[in-house]
Amino acid sequence: MDFGHATDDATIPAGADLRGAIVGLARNASIETSTHNVADVGGYAQVLAPGTDVYVTFLPGTPYHHILSTAARLRQVGLNPVPHLAARRFASAAAVADFVARLRDEAGVGRVLLVAGDSDAAAGPFSSSLQVLETGVFEACGIHSVGVAGYPEGHPGIAQHVLDDALDRKIRYAEAHGIELFVVSQFCFDGQLVLDWLDRLRNRGVTLPVRVGAAGPATVRTLLAYAVRCGIGASMKALGTRPVSLTRMLARQGPERLARTIAPRAAELGVAGMHLFAFGNFADSAQWIRDVASGRFDIVDRGDGIELAPKGERRL
């Protein structure tokens, strides 16, 4: 079944009904993988729509050639590789230029996600993603679609006004150099926090397309562990703040509630689609995208609002 092309940054059509808006979020979804999963890439194309953006993470200690080989394999099976470029991990401007050129030549990369990286110390001259952007490496290599990070809950180590200024400077550079900038947000569990953040962006005059980061299906224990590791704070209450049993901790939870909350305002707020963080379980996240994109879900009333559930699966 054709689930639609998932790489367009066009926003969800205005006026779509709730169900249609939710389907649109999934049809335009992107997803992350790591170089550790390169052996499984052949199976990705059996689940994901052709052309789906698959982001390749740049984890600490990952050799460049592993990212190159993963990106090339994704291209071979008909998916669109979007490598992460972590500024602090590059030893020099020449290293960035060589890597970007090889991504273009060996894997047909035309879109990247530029981040600072979570290393405490920079390996070279770059401490921020803005510094890499301003080298001109992307336009020199013919890459004109560049993603940058967004933080619905703020950043634990960077003041909000600093984040705002950095984004504004990236926008000015992109506009002056023919780069199509877009935002990929950190995962968040609370849809209302995401909407508030999007409202703030738009009220500041930021019109960039936004891919809303969401945690893919995982156990509550896994979600909590990644939330702590990534500095996710306020939205953790959406997972439940009361002490829970081991059974509850091992129960699986997906981004249904987040999708349902965001969908009614997706077009208004310029949401280009969801971006799923798979947390090592790519298969379940990819299947979630496929099921929702093809309409295999119900909108059910659980007494605490409307929530998504896969068809035939009623949640307690």
C-alpha positions in Angstrom: 0.0 0.0 0.0 1.2 3.5 -0.8 1.4 5.5 2.4 2.5 8.8 0.7 5.9 10.4 0.3 7.3 11.2 3.7 10.1 13.6 2.8 8.1 16.7 1.8 8.2 19.5 4.4 4.7 20.7 3.3 2.5 21.1 6.4 -0.7 19.1 7.1 -3.5 20.5 4.9 -5.6 23.1 6.6 -9.2 22.1 7.4 -8.4 18.4 7.6 -10.6 16.5 10.1 -9.0 15.0 13.2 -8.6 11.6 11.8 -7.2 13.0 8.5 -4.8 15.3 10.4 -3.5 12.4 12.5 -3.0 10.3 9.4 -1.1 13.2 7.8 1.2 13.5 10.8 2.2 9.8 10.2 2.4 9.9 6.4 4.8 12.8 6.7 6.7 11.2 9.6 10.5 10.6 9.8 12.3 8.2 12.1 15.8 7.7 13.6 18.2 4.8 13.4 21.8 4.2 14.3 24.8 2.7 12.6 24.4 -0.3 14.9 21.3 -1.3 12.9 22.8 -1.3 9.4 22.3 -5.1 9.0 18.5 -4.5 9.4 18.2 -1.7 6.9 17.0 -4.1 4.2 13.9 -4.8 6.2 13.1 -1.1 6.8 11.8 -0.7 3.2 9.3 -3.5 3.8 7.5 -1.3 6.4 8.3 2.3 5.5 7.0 4.2 2.5 9.5 4.8 -0.3 11.4 8.0 0.2 10.8 8.2 4.0 13.4 10.3 5.8 15.5 8.0 8.0 17.8 10.0 10.3 21.2 8.4 11.1 22.4 9.4 14.6 26.0 10.5 15.2 26.6 8.8 18.5 29.9 9.4 20.5 32.7 7.3 19.2 30.9 6.5 15.9 33.4 6.4 13.0 32.5 8.5 10.0 32.6 5.6 7.6 29.9 3.8 9.6 27.5 6.7 9.1 28.5 6.7 5.4 27.8 3.0 4.9 24.5 3.2 6.8 23.4 6.2 4.7 24.4 4.5 1.5 22.5 1.3 2.4 19.4 3.4 3.2 19.6 5.0 -0.2 20.0 1.6 -1.9 16.7 0.3 -0.4 14.8 3.4 -1.5 14.8 5.4 1.7 16.1 8.9 2.2 19.1 9.1 4.6 19.4 12.2 6.7 22.6 12.0 8.7 23.1 13.9 11.9 26.2 16.1 11.9 27.5 16.8 15.4 29.6 20.0 15.3 31.7 19.3 18.4 32.9 15.9 17.0 34.7 17.4 14.0 38.5 18.1 14.3 38.6 20.7 11.6 36.6 22.5 8.9 38.3 20.3 6.4 37.0 17.2 8.2 33.4 18.6 7.9 33.8 19.4 4.2 35.2 16.0 3.4 32.5 14.2 5.3 29.6 16.2 3.8 31.0 15.8 0.3 31.3 12.0 0.8 27.8 11.8 2.1 26.6 13.6 -1.0 28.7 11.5 -3.4 28.4 8.1 -1.8 24.9 8.1 -0.4 23.1 10.8 -2.4 22.5 12.9 0.7 20.7 16.1 0.1 19.4 16.8 3.6 21.1 16.7 7.0 20.3 17.5 10.7 22.9 19.8 12.2 23.3 19.7 15.9 26.0 20.8 18.4 26.5 17.3 19.8 26.5 16.3 23.5 30.2 16.1 23.9 31.4 18.3 26.8 34.6 19.3 24.9 34.9 20.1 21.3 37.3 17.9 19.2 38.1 20.9 17.0 37.1 24.5 16.3 33.3 24.1 16.5 31.4 24.4 19.7 28.0 25.1 18.1 26.0 24.1 15.1 25.8 27.7 14.0 29.6 27.8 13.5 29.4 24.8 11.1 26.5 26.4 9.2 28.5 29.6 8.8 31.4 27.8 7.1 29.3 27.6 3.9 30.0 23.9 3.6 26.4 23.0 2.8 25.8 25.3 -0.1 29.4 24.5 -1.4 28.4 20.8 -1.5 25.0 21.5 -3.0 23.1 20.5 0.2 20.3 23.0 0.6 18.0 21.3 3.2 19.3 21.6 6.8 17.6 20.7 10.0 18.3 22.3 13.4 17.3 21.3 16.8 14.3 22.7 18.8 13.6 22.3 22.5 9.9 22.4 23.6 11.0 22.1 27.2 14.0 24.3 26.9 17.6 23.1 27.1 19.0 22.0 30.5 22.3 23.7 29.8 21.4 26.7 27.6 19.3 29.8 28.5 16.2 30.4 26.4 17.4 33.8 25.1 20.6 32.1 23.9 18.6 29.5 22.1 16.4 32.1 20.5 19.4 34.2 19.3 21.1 31.2 17.8 18.0 30.2 15.9 17.5 33.7 14.6 21.1 33.8 13.4 20.7 30.5 11.6 17.6 31.7 9.9 19.3 34.9 8.7 22.2 32.9 7.4 20.0 30.4 5.6 17.9 33.1 4.0 21.0 34.8 2.7 22.5 31.6 1.3 19.6 29.7 -0.2 19.3 27.1 2.5 15.9 25.6 3.4 16.1 25.4 7.1 13.7 23.3 9.2 13.4 22.4 12.9 13.3 18.9 14.5 12.3 19.1 18.1 13.5 17.1 21.0 11.1 14.4 22.0 8.4 15.4 24.5 5.6 13.5 26.1 3.2 16.4 26.7 1.4 17.6 23.6 0.2 20.8 25.2 3.8 21.8 26.0 4.7 21.2 22.3 1.7 23.4 21.3 2.8 26.2 23.7 6.3 26.0 22.3 5.1 26.2 18.7 2.8 29.1 19.6 5.9 30.9 21.0 7.9 30.2 17.9 5.2 31.6 15.6 4.6 34.6 17.8 8.3 35.4 17.5 8.0 35.4 13.8 9.7 32.0 13.2 8.0 30.4 10.2 10.2 27.4 9.7 8.6 23.9 9.1 8.8 21.9 12.3 9.0 18.1 12.7 7.6 17.3 16.2 9.8 14.9 18.0 8.0 12.0 19.7 9.1 8.9 21.5 8.3 5.7 19.6 6.6 2.8 21.3 8.6 1.6 24.2 8.2 0.5 27.8 7.6 3.2 30.4 10.9 2.2 32.0 12.8 2.8 28.8 11.0 6.1 28.2 11.9 7.4 31.7 15.5 6.3 31.3 15.9 8.2 28.0 14.0 11.2 29.4 16.5 11.5 32.3 19.5 11.0 29.9 18.2 13.7 27.5 17.2 16.3 30.1 13.5 15.9 29.6 11.7 17.4 32.6 8.2 18.8 32.8 6.6 16.5 30.3 7.6 13.4 32.2 4.4 13.8 34.2 2.5 12.7 31.1 4.0 9.2 31.7 2.5 9.2 35.2 4.1 10.6 38.3 2.6 8.2 40.9 4.7 5.2 42.0 3.8 2.4 39.6 4.1 -1.4 39.6 6.7 -3.4 37.7 3.9 -4.4 35.3 3.1 -0.8 34.6 6.8 0.0 34.1 7.1 -2.8 31.5 3.9 -1.8 29.7 4.5 -0.3 26.3 3.4 3.3 25.4 3.4 5.0 22.1 3.0 8.6 20.8 -0.8 8.3 20.4 -1.8 10.9 22.9 0.9 13.4 21.6 -0.3 12.9 18.1 -4.0 13.4 19.0 -3.2 16.6 20.9 -1.1 18.2 18.2 -3.1 17.1 15.1 -6.0 19.6 15.4 -3.5 22.5 15.2 -0.8 20.9 13.0 -1.7 22.9 9.8 -2.1 26.2 11.7 1.3 25.8 13.5 3.3 24.7 10.5 3.9 21.1 11.6 5.6 19.2 8.8 5.1 15.8 10.4 6.2 13.7 13.4 9.8 12.6 14.0 10.0 9.3 15.9 12.9 8.5 18.3 13.0 4.7 18.2 15.3 4.2 21.3 16.8 1.0 19.8 13.5 -0.5 18.7 13.2 0.7 15.1 10.7 -2.1 14.1 8.0 -1.0 16.5 8.3 2.7 15.6 8.3 2.0 11.9 5.2 -0.2 12.3 3.5 2.5 14.3 4.1 4.9 11.4 2.7 2.4 8.9 -0.4 1.6 10.9 -1.3 5.2 11.6 -0.5 6.4 8.1 -2.8 3.7 6.7 -5.6 4.6 9.1 -5.4 1.4 11.1 -6.4 3.0 14.4 -9.5 4.0 16.3 -10.1 7.3 18.2 -11.5 6.1 21.5 -12.8 7.8 24.6 -11.0 6.6 27.7 -12.7 9.1 30.1 -9.7 11.4 30.1 -10.1 12.7 26.6 -9.8 11.2 23.2 -6.8 8.9 22.5 -5.5 6.9 19.7 -5.4 3.1 19.8 -4.5 0.6 17.1 -7.6 -1.0 15.6 -8.7 -4.0 17.7 -6.5 -3.0 20.7 -8.5 -1.3 23.4 -6.4 0.1 26.2 -7.4 -0.1 29.8 
